[in-house]
Amino acid sequence: MAESTIAATPYLGTLSAAELLTRHLSLPCDLFGAPVSGILNDSDGLFGSDDIASSSFRCLPISHIGSGTVRPASKLTGGVTPVGAAVPTAVFRAGGTIYFHFPEGPPKTTSATALVLNLTPAAYRVADPVCFHAGTRIATPIGERPVESLLPGDTVIDWKGIEHEILWVGGGKTDLPIGLISGFSKWLPVRVVKDAFGKGLPSRDLLLSQQHRLLMASHWAETLFGAHDVLVPARAMVGMTVTFERHLRRVQYYHVLCRSHVILLANGLPAESLFLGDITPSSPEHSSVTQAMQAFPELHRRMKRMRADYPMLRPREGRLLAQSLA
């Protein structure tokens, strides 16, 4: 069970859960109260129909309603006009109150008078695991090995040829809902096609989670950010040769933990190992990663990022770099 603190906005109206799932339903902004903060107890960072038995918010059992997007709009004579970007939301009931949780931040309602809902009963993953997909080949002193074959005590080599002992390997399977809508794009793995960043980079198509950071070495990075080598979230590099994988219905991820945060070679492409410092009370993660945090509490407290040598770009900066490389 993972414990985290989230913000949720109470809905003050009287519509039922089924009515809230009506497509393109428009709700006045004044039907939403002030956001409240509370403890979410959750087993897997996933809001779904089984949460009533396994999750709670502010010590109250959760009843899942739906997930999707909300978009700020202005109600005028003759219709509703969007006045802002749609944001993802997860909707649930706790203690008789319906809450809207906005994992990526609330919608901007400065000039809005209503919120347009586009919800489905599908579950929603609040946090993305940082990990490799099954089949990824990790460099070791005896050659590349599938990530799912690695065990604690095995040795891997980083992109500079330095050996590191594996402390822990974990993972799990996630079923993706059929008919994924745009608001759920964060569920999708990223596919980096063979030779996307040069010959052998990667040596074969690479699948990994969207938050997984890749090491990009480029004079463009030095020009834009003052460092030749930078770490970039995979999702920020999506373009012609990096895409969202939309055809899988099940993903199987694996995490590789070493004593320090290192750059491994995944299908020949430099990519980070698991960084336990990412798992905080405000960032629920895949339950298997929580096991690693509990098994190695000293690493959770003291593990340092590779900030000095490899600056970590924000998604917006990563997209700028991707455009320059293209």
Order of alpha helices (4+ residues) and beta strands (2+ residues): beta-alpha-beta-beta-beta-alpha-beta-beta-beta-beta-beta-beta-beta-beta-beta-beta-beta-beta-beta-beta-beta-alpha-beta-beta-beta-beta-beta-alpha-alpha-alpha
